[in-house]
Amino acid sequence: MASKTAAAKDIITLHGSAAIVSEFFCTILYNRAVYPEESFVKVKKYGLPMLLIEDESVKSFMSNLTSQISEWLEAGKLQRVVLVIMSKATGEVLERWNFRIETDNEVVDKGVSREKSDKEIMREIQAIMRQVASSVTYLPCLDETCVFDVLAYTDTDVAVPFTWIESDPKLIANPQMVKLHGFDTKIHKVDTLVSYKNDEWDEEE
């Protein structure tokens, strides 16, 4: 029982918010078959079966990503994180998974407490995890070898770490867009949107 309580409390921390985003990325990479199934291990978290990447290079990348996101979140400087899936052969952007993050600065700076049960937070996380898992039912099949990249949108006064580089937004021309469930950890509100290739309208930066 103690371990369950600790896990629930971790959700509402700054590092917990960053870890959740990284776990979403792993779930997306699995469901979109960016890596083969044998590259993942099954675990149970947030009351759901989940898959975490076992590839050492990707694990290292995700660990560093979580650490950097935590640092930006703690400073209240992170606005969005985007997972971009691209064709390995051509570099064409096929999908953009956009996580827009709103930080409650009164909680971070002044320690103001927000009333929200851990059970409610868990339900929101479960809802978006299920949506990500079901995305294969409406997203186009990725019938080619793909790679991924991560974009971070921060405040303009943030210095770019040496492990990151400036990038174009890697937008998709004429995308179809689907808004997914969001979640709120008392400290951060995260809204999620996936966009993919379509011929009807242009995506705004």
C-alpha positions in Angstrom: 0.0 0.0 0.0 2.9 2.4 0.8 4.2 2.0 -2.7 0.9 2.9 -4.2 0.7 6.1 -2.1 4.2 7.1 -3.1 3.4 6.6 -6.8 0.2 8.7 -6.5 2.0 11.6 -4.8 4.8 11.5 -7.4 2.2 12.5 -10.0 1.8 16.0 -8.6 5.5 16.8 -8.5 7.5 18.7 -11.1 9.5 15.7 -12.0 6.3 13.6 -12.0 4.8 15.9 -14.7 8.0 15.5 -16.8 8.0 11.7 -16.4 4.4 11.4 -17.5 5.2 13.3 -20.8 8.1 11.0 -21.4 5.9 7.9 -20.7 3.4 9.2 -23.2 6.2 9.4 -25.8 7.1 5.7 -25.1 3.5 4.7 -25.6 3.3 6.6 -28.8 6.5 5.1 -30.2 5.1 1.7 -29.5 1.6 2.2 -30.9 3.0 3.9 -34.0 5.5 1.0 -34.5 8.5 3.4 -34.6 10.4 0.6 -32.8 9.7 -3.1 -33.0 7.5 -4.7 -30.2 10.5 -6.6 -28.7 12.1 -3.2 -27.9 9.5 -2.6 -25.2 8.8 -4.1 -21.7 5.3 -4.3 -20.2 4.7 -2.6 -16.8 1.7 -1.6 -14.9 1.4 2.1 -14.0 -1.5 4.5 -13.4 -3.7 1.4 -13.1 -3.0 0.5 -16.8 -0.7 -1.8 -18.6 2.0 0.3 -20.2 5.1 -0.3 -22.4 8.4 1.3 -21.7 11.3 1.3 -24.2 14.2 -1.1 -23.5 16.5 0.2 -26.3 19.4 1.6 -24.3 20.0 4.6 -26.5 16.3 5.6 -26.4 16.2 5.0 -22.6 19.2 7.3 -22.2 17.5 9.9 -24.4 14.2 9.7 -22.5 16.1 10.0 -19.1 17.9 13.1 -20.3 14.7 14.5 -21.7 12.8 14.0 -18.4 15.6 15.7 -16.5 15.7 18.7 -18.9 11.9 19.0 -18.9 11.9 18.9 -15.1 14.4 21.8 -15.0 12.3 23.9 -17.4 9.1 23.1 -15.6 10.6 24.0 -12.3 11.6 27.4 -13.7 8.2 27.8 -15.3 9.8 28.3 -18.7 8.3 25.4 -20.7 5.4 26.1 -23.0 5.2 23.0 -25.3 6.8 19.7 -26.0 6.3 18.1 -29.4 7.1 14.5 -30.5 7.7 14.5 -34.2 7.6 11.2 -36.2 9.4 11.4 -39.6 10.2 9.2 -42.6 13.8 7.9 -42.1 14.3 7.9 -45.9 13.0 11.3 -46.8 12.8 13.2 -43.5 9.2 14.1 -44.3 7.2 14.9 -41.1 4.3 12.4 -40.8 2.9 13.1 -37.3 3.3 15.8 -34.6 2.2 15.0 -31.1 1.8 18.4 -29.4 1.8 18.6 -25.6 0.9 22.2 -24.6 1.9 22.9 -21.0 0.4 25.6 -18.7 2.2 26.0 -15.4 0.4 27.4 -12.4 3.0 29.9 -11.2 1.2 30.5 -7.9 1.8 26.9 -7.0 5.4 26.9 -8.2 6.5 30.3 -6.9 4.3 30.9 -3.9 3.5 27.3 -2.8 -0.3 27.9 -3.2 -2.2 24.6 -2.8 -4.8 23.5 -5.3 -7.6 21.1 -4.3 -7.7 18.1 -6.6 -7.6 14.4 -5.6 -4.9 12.1 -6.7 -7.7 9.7 -7.9 -9.0 12.4 -10.2 -5.6 13.0 -11.7 -5.1 9.3 -12.2 -8.4 9.1 -14.1 -7.3 11.9 -16.4 -4.0 10.2 -17.1 -5.7 6.9 -17.8 -8.1 8.6 -20.2 -5.3 10.1 -22.4 -3.3 6.9 -22.2 -6.3 4.9 -23.6 -6.7 7.5 -26.3 -3.1 7.2 -27.3 -3.4 3.4 -27.4 -6.5 3.6 -29.6 -4.9 6.1 -32.0 -4.1 3.2 -34.4 -7.8 3.1 -35.3 -7.8 6.5 -36.9 -4.2 7.4 -37.8 -2.8 6.4 -41.2 -0.6 3.3 -41.2 3.1 4.2 -41.1 4.3 1.7 -43.8 7.9 2.9 -43.8 10.8 3.0 -41.4 10.4 6.1 -39.2 12.5 8.1 -36.7 11.5 10.6 -34.1 12.6 13.9 -32.7 11.5 16.0 -29.8 10.9 19.8 -30.0 10.7 22.0 -26.9 9.1 25.4 -26.9 10.5 27.5 -24.1 10.4 31.2 -23.1 12.8 33.3 -25.2 15.1 34.1 -22.3 16.0 30.4 -21.8 19.5 29.4 -22.8 19.6 26.4 -25.2 21.5 23.5 -23.5 24.5 22.2 -25.5 22.7 18.9 -26.0 19.9 20.6 -27.8 19.9 22.6 -31.1 17.7 25.2 -32.6 15.2 23.7 -35.0 12.5 24.6 -37.4 9.0 23.7 -36.1 8.7 20.7 -38.5 5.1 21.5 -39.4 2.9 19.3 -41.6 1.3 20.9 -44.7 -2.5 20.4 -44.8 -2.8 18.2 -41.6 -5.7 16.5 -40.1 -5.8 17.3 -36.3 -7.3 15.4 -33.4 -7.5 16.8 -29.9 -7.0 14.3 -27.2 -7.9 14.4 -23.5 -5.7 16.6 -21.3 -4.7 16.2 -17.7 -4.1 18.6 -14.8 -1.6 17.7 -12.0 -2.5 20.7 -9.8 0.9 22.2 -10.9 0.6 21.8 -14.7 -2.2 21.6 -17.1 -1.3 19.6 -20.2 -3.4 19.6 -23.4 -2.6 17.2 -26.2 -3.1 17.4 -30.0 -2.0 15.0 -32.7 -1.7 16.2 -36.3 -1.0 14.1 -39.3 -0.9 14.3 -43.1 -4.1 15.4 -44.8 -5.0 17.7 -47.8 -7.7 19.9 -46.3 -6.0 22.7 -44.3 -2.7 24.1 -43.2 -1.4 23.7 -39.7 -0.6 27.0 -37.8 2.7 27.3 -36.1 
